[in-house]
Amino acid sequence: MTIRCLIDGLLLPAFLGRGRGPVTAYDGDEAFHLEAVEALFYEIVAADTDELLGLEQVHYRLLRPAADFLLVGA
């Protein structure tokens, strides 16, 4: 999936952890876990159906699809 920071517009690749663990986003070579509350500052730009369902199951309801959201094939 791809997420966008609402503060600076930066697009980041992100992955939902195996076993529905935390979302890990990558800013260049540096990775960080996106806390559920931090999701207020990001939006989903592209994701597949499995990723969207997984996000809801691990309390990332605050991470909303962007206006230009793209559903990609699973």
C-alpha positions as CSV (number, residue, x, y, z in Angstrom):
1,M,0.0,0.0,0.0
2,T,1.0,3.6,-0.3
3,I,0.2,6.3,2.3
4,R,0.6,10.1,2.1
5,C,1.6,12.4,5.0
6,L,-1.0,15.1,5.3
7,I,1.5,17.5,6.7
8,D,4.1,17.5,3.9
9,G,2.5,15.4,1.1
10,L,5.2,12.8,1.2
11,L,4.2,9.4,-0.4
12,L,5.5,6.4,1.5
13,P,5.3,2.7,0.8
14,A,3.8,0.8,3.7
15,F,3.0,-2.7,4.7
16,L,0.7,-4.4,7.2
17,G,2.7,-6.7,9.4
18,R,2.4,-10.5,9.1
19,G,-0.3,-11.7,11.4
20,R,-1.9,-8.3,11.2
21,G,0.8,-6.5,13.1
22,P,1.6,-2.8,13.0
23,V,1.8,-0.9,9.8
24,T,5.4,-0.3,8.8
25,A,6.1,2.7,6.5
26,Y,9.4,3.4,4.7
27,D,10.9,6.9,4.4
28,G,13.9,6.1,2.2
29,D,16.0,3.5,3.9
30,E,14.4,4.2,7.3
31,A,11.4,2.2,8.4
32,F,9.0,3.1,11.2
33,H,5.9,1.6,12.8
34,L,2.9,3.8,12.3
35,E,1.0,4.0,15.6
36,A,-2.8,3.9,15.3
37,V,-3.1,7.4,16.6
38,E,-0.5,8.7,14.1
39,A,-2.9,7.6,11.4
40,L,-4.6,10.9,11.8
41,F,-1.7,12.5,9.9
42,Y,-1.7,10.0,7.0
43,E,-4.1,8.9,4.3
44,I,-4.2,5.8,2.1
45,V,-3.4,6.5,-1.6
46,A,-3.3,2.9,-2.9
47,A,-4.1,-0.4,-1.3
48,D,-5.7,-3.8,-2.1
49,T,-8.8,-5.2,-0.5
50,D,-6.8,-7.5,1.9
51,E,-4.8,-4.5,3.2
52,L,-7.9,-2.4,3.8
53,L,-9.6,-5.3,5.7
54,G,-6.5,-5.9,7.7
55,L,-6.2,-2.2,8.7
56,E,-9.7,-2.3,10.1
57,Q,-8.9,-5.4,12.1
58,V,-5.9,-3.9,13.8
59,H,-7.5,-0.6,14.8
60,Y,-6.2,1.7,12.0
61,R,-9.7,3.1,11.4
62,L,-8.3,6.6,11.5
63,L,-6.2,5.9,8.4
64,R,-8.7,7.0,5.7
65,P,-8.6,6.7,2.0
66,A,-7.5,9.8,0.1
67,A,-9.7,11.6,-2.4
68,D,-7.5,10.2,-5.1
69,F,-7.5,6.7,-3.6
70,L,-6.7,3.8,-6.0
71,L,-7.9,0.2,-5.3
72,V,-5.2,-2.1,-6.7
73,G,-5.5,-5.8,-7.5
74,A,-5.0,-8.3,-4.8
